[in-house]
Amino acid sequence: MGILDILGLGDKNSEIKDFIEKGAVIIDVRTVGEFESGHITDSKNIPLDTITEAVGSIKSLNKPVIACCRSGMRSGQATSILKQHGIDVINGGGWEDLNSRLN
């Protein structure tokens, strides 16, 4: 494991592909306004400031999660919170970058 892996910046393409193959749901943690201005098709908008309250509904999806936001900072925070609640989650980074990796 290298320093990039420790920082969550390792082989992101492979990790994202693995999560998609497992049926992952994409959760965009930007604000509603940011989400409405553009987002990944079929992603769910759960703003970061409501993520803790949404843990139960996220768990009920029974799927791995890819978190995204504008730059990767908020999705990193969301990833940490969701991991603390036992959810299989990765930080997908910025939504536009993630969207390009999916296409």
Rosetta silent file (secondary structure, phi, psi, omega in degrees, C-alpha in Angstrom):
SEQUENCE: MGILDILGLGDKNSEIKDFIEKGAVIIDVRTVGEFESGHITDSKNIPLDTITEAVGSIKSLNKPVIACCRSGMRSGQATSILKQHGIDVINGGGWEDLNSRLN
SCORE:     score description
SCORE:     0.000 S_00000001
   1 L     0.000  127.828 -179.208    0.000    0.000    0.000 S_00000001
   2 L   -96.971  177.551 -179.402    1.418    3.339   -1.055 S_00000001
   3 H   -61.514  -36.183  178.936    0.923    6.859    0.251 S_00000001
   4 H   -64.776  -36.192  177.014   -1.769    7.513   -2.380 S_00000001
   5 H   -65.056  -41.798  179.499   -3.749    4.521   -1.112 S_00000001
   6 H   -61.610  -38.060 -179.842   -3.514    5.804    2.455 S_00000001
   7 L   -82.445   -0.201 -178.771   -4.846    9.181    1.316 S_00000001
   8 L    78.422   20.772 -177.244   -7.665    7.505   -0.625 S_00000001
   9 L  -117.702   21.999 -177.802   -6.129    8.507   -3.947 S_00000001
  10 L   -70.173 -141.844 -177.434   -4.883    5.121   -5.130 S_00000001
  11 L   -74.192   77.882 -174.650   -6.231    3.266   -8.173 S_00000001
  12 H   -64.740  -37.122 -179.355   -9.584    5.019   -8.109 S_00000001
  13 H   -59.241  -45.381  179.884  -10.661    3.775  -11.552 S_00000001
  14 H   -65.045  -43.371 -179.395  -10.368    0.155  -10.490 S_00000001
  15 H   -64.032  -44.060  178.736  -12.087    0.792   -7.170 S_00000001
  16 H   -63.244  -44.071  179.019  -14.974    2.656   -8.818 S_00000001
  17 H   -59.222  -44.795  179.044  -15.361   -0.100  -11.410 S_00000001
  18 H   -60.394  -43.378 -179.427  -15.500   -2.732   -8.664 S_00000001
  19 H   -66.228  -41.785  178.184  -18.158   -0.785   -6.772 S_00000001
  20 H   -61.604  -42.836  178.855  -20.268   -0.252   -9.918 S_00000001
  21 H   -62.877  -27.176  177.416  -20.073   -3.976  -10.671 S_00000001
  22 L   -85.958    5.569  177.564  -21.391   -4.617   -7.140 S_00000001
  23 L    82.496   29.713 -176.410  -24.414   -2.400   -7.899 S_00000001
  24 L   -59.274  148.406  171.726  -23.269    0.685   -6.004 S_00000001
  25 E   -99.821  141.359  178.805  -25.523    3.675   -5.549 S_00000001
  26 E   -98.430  122.950  178.266  -24.012    7.111   -6.152 S_00000001
  27 E  -112.777  119.858  179.698  -24.780    9.647   -3.446 S_00000001
  28 E   -95.640  118.723 -174.028  -24.077   13.283   -4.256 S_00000001
  29 L   -98.189   15.689  175.501  -23.572   15.226   -1.020 S_00000001
  30 L   -74.437  172.400  177.522  -23.716   18.723   -2.516 S_00000001
  31 L   -66.640  162.868  178.783  -26.533   21.127   -1.708 S_00000001
  32 H   -57.511  -43.948  179.468  -29.887   20.749   -3.461 S_00000001
  33 H   -61.281  -43.432  178.291  -29.136   23.830   -5.590 S_00000001
  34 H   -62.707  -44.050 -179.389  -25.748   22.489   -6.665 S_00000001
  35 H   -60.717  -44.195 -178.561  -27.302   19.109   -7.479 S_00000001
  36 H   -65.660  -23.353 -179.854  -30.061   20.715   -9.543 S_00000001
  37 L   -80.766   -6.219  177.772  -27.474   22.591  -11.613 S_00000001
  38 L   155.793  138.535 -179.151  -26.000   19.273  -12.814 S_00000001
  39 L  -162.775  171.267  177.600  -25.458   15.736  -11.523 S_00000001
  40 L   -76.940  132.425  178.655  -24.790   12.124  -12.486 S_00000001
  41 L   -53.402  134.258  178.575  -27.849   10.389  -13.918 S_00000001
  42 L    71.156    4.676  175.628  -29.614    8.225  -11.285 S_00000001
  43 L   -75.318  157.602  178.701  -27.479    9.591   -8.435 S_00000001
  44 E  -105.792  138.167  179.009  -29.202   10.434   -5.152 S_00000001
  45 E   -98.124  111.503  173.924  -28.842   13.847   -3.547 S_00000001
  46 L  -130.354   96.408 -177.523  -28.269   13.676    0.196 S_00000001
  47 L   -54.358  145.290 -177.073  -26.557   16.912    1.288 S_00000001
  48 H   -51.169  -40.211 -176.535  -23.611   16.456    3.645 S_00000001
  49 H   -70.772   -3.711  176.500  -25.355   18.306    6.473 S_00000001
  50 H  -118.345    3.926 -172.392  -28.126   15.655    6.445 S_00000001
  51 L   -62.964  -38.262 -179.351  -25.993   12.548    5.871 S_00000001
  52 L   -63.616  -42.066  179.026  -26.026   11.390    9.504 S_00000001
  53 L   -67.303  -22.825 -177.328  -29.822   11.530    9.615 S_00000001
  54 L   -91.847   -0.233 -176.164  -29.964    9.568    6.341 S_00000001
  55 H   -54.191  -44.080 -179.138  -27.782    6.660    7.508 S_00000001
  56 H   -60.192  -45.467 -179.554  -30.806    4.420    8.119 S_00000001
  57 H   -69.813  -32.535  177.415  -32.254    4.983    4.657 S_00000001
  58 H   -68.132  -43.471  177.515  -28.817    4.523    3.070 S_00000001
  59 H   -60.952  -37.268 -177.409  -28.333    1.238    4.938 S_00000001
  60 H   -67.267  -17.448  175.716  -31.794    0.088    3.798 S_00000001
  61 L   -67.430  -25.287  179.069  -30.627    0.338    0.169 S_00000001
  62 L    54.216   42.977  179.395  -28.389   -2.643    0.979 S_00000001
  63 L  -138.024  154.792  171.950  -25.862   -1.539   -1.657 S_00000001
  64 L   -67.209  160.961 -174.466  -22.330   -0.195   -1.620 S_00000001
  65 E  -125.177  139.264  168.535  -22.060    3.582   -1.954 S_00000001
  66 E  -114.053  116.278  179.369  -19.933    5.913   -4.039 S_00000001
  67 E   -92.329  142.351  175.973  -20.015    9.415   -2.537 S_00000001
  68 E  -143.930  164.865  178.015  -19.336   12.476   -4.684 S_00000001
  69 E  -154.362 -145.397  178.867  -19.529   16.269   -4.431 S_00000001
  70 L   -82.966  -46.643 -173.826  -17.943   19.195   -6.286 S_00000001
  71 L  -121.545  -15.908 -177.048  -14.274   18.598   -5.485 S_00000001
  72 L   111.804  -10.531 -179.083  -14.049   15.516   -3.280 S_00000001
  73 H   -73.135  -53.734 -179.472  -13.782   17.279    0.094 S_00000001
  74 H   -66.091  -37.547  178.465  -17.394   16.919    1.249 S_00000001
  75 H   -67.371  -28.513  173.869  -17.654   13.428   -0.193 S_00000001
  76 H   -65.303  -41.402  177.046  -14.539   12.556    1.826 S_00000001
  77 H   -65.428  -43.999  179.631  -16.309   13.701    4.980 S_00000001
  78 H   -62.298  -40.962  178.955  -19.440   11.769    4.011 S_00000001
  79 H   -59.052  -44.372  178.827  -17.351    8.663    3.317 S_00000001
  80 H   -61.571  -45.317 -179.915  -15.847    8.865    6.798 S_00000001
  81 H   -62.876  -46.314 -177.350  -19.272    9.255    8.436 S_00000001
  82 H   -66.988  -37.844  176.514  -20.804    6.383    6.457 S_00000001
  83 H   -61.512  -38.263  178.801  -17.850    4.073    7.174 S_00000001
  84 H   -62.476  -22.620  179.167  -18.328    4.746   10.903 S_00000001
  85 L  -100.720   15.392  173.985  -21.864    3.385   10.483 S_00000001
  86 L    78.166   18.985  179.795  -20.687    0.204    8.750 S_00000001
  87 L   -91.704  135.467  177.521  -21.592    1.207    5.201 S_00000001
  88 L   -76.050  103.949 -170.965  -19.391   -0.058    2.349 S_00000001
  89 E  -141.769  146.896  171.822  -18.452    3.299    0.805 S_00000001
  90 E  -129.684  157.320  175.762  -15.735    4.973   -1.240 S_00000001
  91 E   -88.379  112.071  178.984  -15.053    8.597   -2.051 S_00000001
  92 E   -82.699   -7.883  178.579  -15.678    9.064   -5.773 S_00000001
  93 E    82.797 -150.347  179.728  -14.396   12.654   -5.642 S_00000001
  94 E   -66.916  141.067 -174.368  -15.817   15.431   -7.758 S_00000001
  95 H   -64.248  -36.300 -178.769  -19.027   14.541   -9.565 S_00000001
  96 H   -68.133  -41.491  177.237  -17.846   15.705  -12.992 S_00000001
  97 H   -64.535  -44.200  179.178  -14.654   13.651  -12.766 S_00000001
  98 H   -61.886  -43.564  179.435  -16.614   10.651  -11.501 S_00000001
  99 H   -59.012  -40.788  179.077  -19.136   11.043  -14.316 S_00000001
 100 H   -67.716  -32.304  178.065  -16.323   10.991  -16.895 S_00000001
 101 H   -70.865  -27.297 -178.605  -14.918    7.811  -15.312 S_00000001
 102 H   -81.667  -20.069 -177.062  -18.334    6.151  -15.605 S_00000001
 103 L  -102.260    0.000    0.000  -18.731    6.931  -19.308 S_00000001
